[in-house]
Amino acid sequence: MAKLKVTYTKSAIGYTVKQKGTIRALGLKKLQQTVEHDDNPVIRGMVKKVEHLVEVEEVN
């Protein structure tokens, strides 16, 4: 199964509480932190909501 590598690149300060919650739900706590998740529609939707704050890379 493919994986997504999500890197937290821009601070969530000044953005909505929902977007901050999505960043937390993805497992991101600090800037430049990277986490890996299975590629599924739930994670894709979460990334889509905060695409301006994160960088996403597909990994096999």
SULRA-V254585 format. One record per residue. N is the residue number from 0. PHI is phi in degrees with one decimal (none if undefined). NEAR is the number of other C-alpha atoms within 12 Angstrom. Layout:
# SULRA-V254585
n & phi & near
N & PHI & NEAR
N & PHI & NEAR
This chain:
# SULRA-V254585
n & phi & near
0 & none & 10
1 & -71.7 & 13
2 & -125.7 & 19
3 & -114.1 & 27
4 & -101.1 & 27
5 & -110.4 & 33
6 & -116.3 & 30
7 & -80.6 & 31
8 & -110.3 & 21
9 & -133.7 & 22
10 & -63.4 & 22
11 & -90.3 & 25
12 & -62.0 & 14
13 & 92.4 & 11
14 & -103.0 & 17
15 & -68.3 & 14
16 & -62.4 & 13
17 & -62.5 & 16
18 & -68.7 & 25
19 & -62.9 & 26
20 & -65.2 & 20
21 & -66.3 & 28
22 & -60.0 & 38
23 & -63.1 & 21
24 & -65.0 & 19
25 & -75.5 & 34
26 & 91.9 & 23
27 & -97.5 & 31
28 & -121.4 & 21
29 & -123.8 & 20
30 & -60.0 & 21
31 & 68.5 & 17
32 & -76.6 & 22
33 & -122.3 & 22
34 & -130.4 & 28
35 & -114.4 & 24
36 & -133.3 & 28
37 & -63.8 & 20
38 & -81.0 & 22
39 & -142.9 & 16
40 & -59.4 & 13
41 & -66.1 & 16
42 & -66.4 & 26
43 & -58.9 & 23
44 & -65.9 & 14
45 & -64.9 & 29
46 & -64.4 & 33
47 & -61.3 & 20
48 & -69.1 & 22
49 & -124.7 & 33
50 & -62.5 & 23
51 & -80.3 & 19
52 & -110.0 & 30
53 & -128.2 & 32
54 & -120.5 & 25
55 & -120.6 & 27
56 & -135.6 & 22
57 & -86.6 & 19
58 & -126.9 & 15
59 & -88.8 & 12
